[in-house]
Amino acid sequence: MEMTDGIVVTKADGDNTKRAKQAGADLKHALHILSPPTSGWRPEVLVASSLDRRGFDEIWAMVTKYEREMKSSGFFKNQRKEQSIEWFEKTTELLIKNQVLNNSKIKLRKKELEKKIISGKITARQAANVLVDFIF
C-alpha cells in the first residue's frame, strides 16, 4: 500500500461543515497510528470549501512545504531514480511481450497450444513451457 502525502477533505460548507471537520479529524487520527512513510514526511489533513473559498492557502502551503522538505532531504531525487528504474523494467517487459506476441510464427504456435489446452491434451503450464522453448 502506498502512503499518501496529504489529504484534503472538501465540501466543508453549509450543513456539511461539521461532517467534513469530523472526517478530517478521523483521518488525522488514522494517519497518526500508521508508521511514517520512508520519506519522513508526516501527511497533513486539511479541510476546504470552494463555496466559502476556505482552505486553499493552507493547501498550497502544505504542497510547497512538502516539495521544499522532500527536495532538501534528497528524497525527491532518490525517488525519481527508483521510479526511473521501475519504468525501465516495466517498459522493457511490455516491449518484449509485444514483440514476441506480435510475431506471426509465435502467434500461430500459441493458437495451436491454446487448442491443446482446451481439448485437455496439455496443461496450461506445459503449454507455457512449450511456447517459451519455441521462442528461445
N, C-alpha and C positions, 0 to 999 in steps of 0.2 A: 504494500500500500504506500502510496506517495503522500507525504505530508504537505499540507497547504502552506503558503507563505502569508496568507491573510484572508480574512472573511469579512464581507460586508453584508449586513442584514438590511435589506431595502424595504421600502413601503412603510417606513416608520412615521406614518402620518394619520391624522384623524383617529377613528376608532381603533386602528391597528397599532398605534404608537406603543401602548403598554405591552402588547404581544410581541412586537418586534424587539423591544428592550429586553423582555424576558428571554426571548430566543437568543439574543446576544449574550446575556448573562450565562445561559445554559451552555452555549458554545465555548465561552471563555473557560468555564469550569471543565468541560470535556477536554479542551486542549491542554489545560493545566495538568491533568493527570497522565497525559501521554509523554513519552520520552521526547526530549527536544530533538529536532532534526540534526543531521550531520553538519549543517551549516552553522549551527549555534544560534540561529535566529529564533526568537520566540514569536510565533504568529500572533498577530493582533486581531481583535474582533471589534468592528465598528458598526454603528447603526446610522443609516442615512435615509433621507426623504427627498426625492426630487420635487415633489409638490411644494414642500416647505423650504426647499433649497438649503437643506441642513446636512452636514456631514462631509461635504465634498472637499473642503480644505483639509480635513483630517485624513481623508482617504489619500489625497495627493501627498500629504506629509508622510504617511506610512510608506507609500510606494517609493518616494525619494530617499527616505531613511533606509529602507531595505536595500535599495540599489547602492547607496553610499557605503553601507556596512559590508555588503557582500563583495563589493569591488575592493575595498580597503583590506579585507581579510584574505583576498585571493580566491575566495570561494567561486566567484563567477568564472574566473579564468580556468580553474581546475574542473569545474562542472562542464564548461564548454568543451574542454579536451575529452572528458569522458563521453559526452554526448556525441562528439565527432567520431569517436571510435565505434560507438553503438550504431550510428547512422551508416558508417562504412560497412560494418558487418551485415546489417540488415539489407543495405542496398546491394552488396555483393551477393548475398543469398538470393535475393529477388531476381537479379540479373542472370545468375547461373540457372535458376529454376526456369525462367522464361526462355533462355537459350536452349536448354535441354528439352523442355516440353513443347517447344515450337519446331523441333527437328522432326521432319516427316518420317524418318525411319523409326525414331523413338516413339512418335505418336502411334504408328502402326503396331509396333511391338506392345505398347501399353494397352491398346484396344484388344489385342489378342489375349493378353494376360487378364484383362477385365472379364472377358467372356469365360475364361477358365475358372476365374473366381466365382462368377455367377453360377456356373454349372457344377461347382463343387469339386472340380478336378485338382484344384490347387488352393492353398490358403492365401490370405492377403499378405502375410509375412513372406511366404515362399515366392509369391509373385514379385514382391518388392525386391527381394534378393536377386531374382532372375533379371529384373529390369536394371538394377544397379550393375550387375555383372555385364549386361548387354551394353550399357553406356560406357563403362570403364574397362 
